[in-house]
Amino acid sequence: MPVVLETAYSNPFSKGKVRDTYDLGDRLLMVTSDRISAFDVVMPTGIPNKGAVLNQLSAFWFGRLGHIIPHHLIELVTDAKQLEPYQSLLGAGADLQPLVARSMIVKKAEPILFECVVRGYLSGSGWAEYRHNGAIAGMPLPPGLVESAELRDPMFTPATKAATGHDENISVDRMASIVGKDLTHTLERASIALYSEARAFARERGIIIADTKFEFGVLDGRVILIDEALTPDSSRFWPADSYAPGGPQPSFDKQYLRDWLVNAGWNKEPPAPELPAEVVAHTAEKYREAFRRITGADLLGV
């Protein structure tokens, strides 16, 4: 499967850092490219098959966790024939084959513009915030915790969803003041339930899900899970057999890429540097290994 960075079909609905979405009338086609971002900047170099990993792993989790909250997935695209009814919408002469394995047909929902982050371990921006003030998102934590320490209970730490630039971590109270207490409580309860069940499942397969983020929307007055779910892009995946609190952990996600960028001296502002072949290959293998461990299957269409 070739590296897919850009998708150019008719009826574009939106374009994100990684996903391109197209309007199919009463539903959407969500295409996951091989683009990869770090520090909220899209890299100029793609990661082979990354889109297939994210797309199929999300579909796996939607199916496994659907009893907790409804989701937007209608069907995973595993054959170009599934898209033939939409050929005229996507372009009369458009080649549909590149969409196989990396796209899904989803329901239209009104997005709730917050990142619903759940943290089970002290890492990333949560660790940085804790070192600064002993709290995360305004919630105090016990003193003396070390980097990568497991938290007593998973923490819901929302963030604003920025169209450009960096997302901003906010308190639950601030989120409630914007969207209301009832919706905030619904999102917090769903996020923690999704994370908790997924974490237990992944741990049995040798992966610690240190933290993750969810996105939600509203359809017919009901909150549903949208976008992606529990992928190496939206989560920190650590190998359980080498977990050792007190510092950074090896990972099956894009932390390897982030570390390389920092060590390369990049200032985290556009433009990002081209990625060396060995960084691309290593990142691609980490993503595929996460998929294999969690699902117990190989990628479709690859």
N, C-alpha and C positions, 0 to 999 in steps of 0.2 A: 504494500500500500504506500503510495507516494506521500511525502509530507504535504499537508494541506494547511496553508497559512491564511489564504483569503478565499471566500466563497462569494460568487457573484451571480445571483439569480434574481428574477423579478420579484416584486412585492417585498422589498426589505422592510422588516418591522423594527428591528433594533440591532445594534452591533455592540457587543461588550468586549472586554479584554480578550476573551477566549471564544465566546459563543456568538454566532450570527443567527438571527431569528427572522423567519419569513412568514408572511400572512397567507394562510390557506382558507380564509373566509371565516368560518366559525371556530377555527382552531389554528395552531401555530406549528411551524416546523422549526425545531431548535437544532442547530448544527454546531457540533463541538469541533473546533479547529485544532491544529497542532501548535497553535501559539501558546507561549508560556510567559507569564508575568512574574516579576519579583519586585518587591517594594513599590507595588502599584504601577510599574512601568513594563510595557510589553517588550520582550526581547526581539531582536531582528532575526534570530535563528529559531526555527521550530524544532520540536521533539517528535521523532517518528512514532506514529500510532498513539500518541498521547490523547488525541481526541477520542479514539475508540475506547481507550481505557476509561476516561472520565464518563463517557456516554453510557457504556455498558455497566460500569460499576454503579453509577447512579440508578440505572434501571433495576439492578439487583437489589439495592437498598429500598427503592420505592416498593418493590414487590414484597420484600421481607418485613418492612415496617408499616405497611399500609393499614394495619389494624389500629395503629396509634392515632393516625390522622390521615385524611384523604390527601392524595397527591395529584399532580397535573398530568402524569404520563397516560397517554392513550395507547400508543404502541411504539415499540422499538423498531427502527427501520433495519431489517436484515436482508431485504431484497429490493432492488430498484423497482420491481413491479408494484410494490406498495405505494409508490409515489406517482405512478402513471395517471391516476385520477386527477392529480394536481399539476400535470405537465404544463397546461396552458397558463397556470398561475406562476409557475417557476420559470417559464420561458419555453416557447414552442420547440426550439432546437437545443435546449439545455441538456447536458449530459448528467443524468441522475446517479450514475454509478458511484461517483466520489462521495455521495451522501450515505451510502450503505455502511453500516456498523458505527458510524459516528453521528447519527442524527436520530431524533425521536419526534413523533407527533404528539403534541401536548394540548391541553385545554387552555383557553384564554382566561386569565385571571387578572384582577387589578392588584399590582404588586404593592406590598407594604415595604416602604423604603427604609428598612433597617436590616443590618446584619445581626442575626440572632446567634451570638457566640456562646458556646458552652465550654468551660475549661474544667478538666479533671486533674490536670497537672500544672505546675507553675513553670511556664515557659514563654518565650517570645515577648510580646509587648506586656503581657501580664507579669512576667518576671521583672521586666524593666520598671514597671509601675510599682510593684511591691518593693523593690530596692529603694525607690525614691521616697515613698510615703507609707509603706507598710500596708497598703490596701490595693484592691483592684476594683475599678469602677465605683469607687466610694465605699466599698465594703471592706472593713478592716480584716486582716488575717493575723494569725498568731505570729509572734516574733520568732526569729531564728530559723525560718524555713530556708531551704537551699534550692538552687536552680534544679528544675525537673522533679521537685518533690510532689508526691501525690497529695491532692487536697482531700480533706476529710469528706466533703460532699462536693459534687459538681456545682460550679458557679455559672449563673447566667449573667453574661456581661455584654450587653448590646453595643452596637456601634452604628453610627450614621452611615448610610450608603452613598458615597460620593460618586457623581457622574464622572468627574475627573479629579485627579489628585488623590490625597490620602483619606481613608475613612477615619472617623474620630470615635474613640471609645467614650461612652457616656454612661451615666448611672441609670439604674432601673427607674428611679423616681423621675429623672428627666424624660425618659422615654414615655412614662405614664402621663406626664404633663403634655406630651405632644399627641399621642394616639389614644389616651384614656387608660384608666386602670384595668378595666375589664379585658380589653384587647391585649394589654401588656401581660396580664396574668395568664391569658390563654397561650400566648406565644412562649412565655417562660416555661409553663408546665409542659407544653408539647416539645419544646427544644430539649429539656432535661430528660424527658421520657425517651425521645428518639436517641439521644446520645447514650443514655444508660444502657438501653437494650443493645445498641450497636457495639458499645465498648465491651460488654460481656461476650457477645458473639465473636468479635475479633480477637479478644484475648485467648479464647480457646484455640485460635488458629495462629497464635504466636505473634500477634500484633497488638500493641498498646495504642489506642486512640487517645492521644494526650489532650487534644482539643479539636473543635470543629465549629463550623458556622452553617446555619440554615437560613434560607429565605422563604418567605411565605407570601401568599396572595389571598385575595377574597374572591370567591366565585359563588354567585347566587346567595350572598349573605353568609357564606361559610368559609372559614379559614382553611386553606389547603397548603401543602408543601409544594414549592416550585423550584425552578432553577436546577441545581445539582444537589447531591446528597452524599456526604461522607466519602469524598474522593481525596487523592493526594494533593489536589489543588486547594481544597477547602478545609483540610485537616492536617494535623501532625500525626504521622504513623511511625511508631518506634518498634524495633524488634524486642519482644518481651524477654528473650533469653539473655540479652546483654544490658537490660535496664539497670542503671546505677545512678541514683540521685546524687546531686552535688556538682553537676555541670551539664553541658549540652549532650544530647543523645544522638547516636547514629539513627538514620531515618529512612523511610521508604517514600518520602515526599520531596518537595522542592527545597528543603532546607540545605541539601547538598549544593544546589545551584546558588542559593543565597550566600552560603559560606564562600563559594568560589568567587562570586562577585565582590564581596567585601575584601577578600584577600587580594583580588586583582586591583584594588584601589578605586573602584567605581564609586562615584559620589551620590549614587541613588537618584540621579536626575537624568531625564532624557537628553541625548540618545543613549541607549544601553549599548554595551559592546557586543560584537559578534561572539558567539560561543564556540570554543574549540571543539573539534570532533570528539575528543575523549569525554568532555563534559556532557555533550549531547548524548553520547552512547550510554554513559553511566546513569544519567537522569532517566533515559528511556527504560533502562533495565529496572531501575528502582520502581517506576510506575507499574511496569508489567508484573514484577514480583509481588507488589501489594495486591494487584488484581488476582493473581494466582492463589495467593495465600487466603484471601478473604472468600473468594467465590469457589475455589477448588476446581476452576475450569480455565480453559484457554480462551483467548479473545476470538470472537466471531469475525469473519471476514478479513483476517490478517494472516 
